[in-house]
Structures are given as C-alpha cells and as structure tokens.
C-alpha cells in the first residue's frame, strides 16, 4: 500500500452541506489528484488531506468550508494528533511501502517524522503537479 498526503487549500467549494474532503478543496494539487483517483475507490482510500483545521483526515470525510491558516503553533499541536492517527492506520493497514507528501514545508513538518518506515517523496510546492504526478505514475496510479 502507498499513501498520498496532500495539504488543504485556502480555496474551497462554496457549499452549505458537507462534502467529502477531496471534493471540498479547490486549490493546490487537489483538483488534479481528485481527477486521478475519484473513480478508483482503491486509490482514493490511500489519499489523506492534512487540514489546518481538522488535522489528518480521510479523503471522504464530510466537511464544510472553513478558514484556518496553518501557523507554526498549530503545526506543533497537529504533530501529536497526526502521530496518533497514523499509528492507528499503520496498525490496521500496515506501514505504507511509499508515501508522497504534497504540501508546503510547514505542513510537511507535521507528518514527515511519522513516515520514515518506507520510501518518502516530498513535493514542497502543492502546485507542482508534474513532480507529484511523476511519483504517482511510478506507482501505476494512471
């Protein structure tokens, strides 16, 4: 199993009813990632969103729009919460063979230390879809 972690984005769908996290975010790499996995449930289950508001969440977790920026203090708070989420996932599903983290460096600091069990790919610019796509292509996520 592989794991993709994408950072949330400031731009969100305008909705008054909760929608899956992967469908809420409209910025960064999320639209391209959504197009890549939206019709392949097995791949979609391997996607997580790192949200400044909600922490590390499943791609299908229902959310409403919110406005929260990740600050250094919030990143510190999220590290322990994220560690607990990942520990539970790793216990249930095993440690990912490879992980791709498509986020700005502050977001990476929340998850990076918890993903050292496999091969880790970091893309510092969430708009660099070419770099992220190259990793996904190498995994066969066509």
C-alpha positions, 0 to 999 in steps of 0.5 A: 500500500502507498499513501498520498498526503496532500495539504488543504487549500485556502480555496474551497467549494462554496457549499452549505452541506458537507462534502467529502474532503477531496471534493471540498478543496479547490486549490493546490494539487487537489483538483488534479489528484481528485481527477486521478483517483475519484473513480478508483475507490482503491486509490482514493482510500490511500489519499489523506488531506492534512487540514489546518483545521481538522488535522489528518483526515480521510479523503471522504470525510464530510466537511464544510468550508472553513478558514484556518491558516496553518501557523507554526503553533498549530503545526506543533499541536497537529504533530501529536494528533497526526502521530496518533492517527497514523499509528492507528492506520499503520496498525490496521493497514500496515506501514505504507511501502511509499508515501508522497507528501504534497504540501508546503514545508510547514505542513510537511513538518507535521507528518514527515517524522511519522513516515520514515518506515518506507520510501518518502517523496516530498513535493514542497510546492502543492502546485507542482503537479508534474513532480507529484504526478511523476511519483504517482505514475511510478506507482501505476496510479494512471 
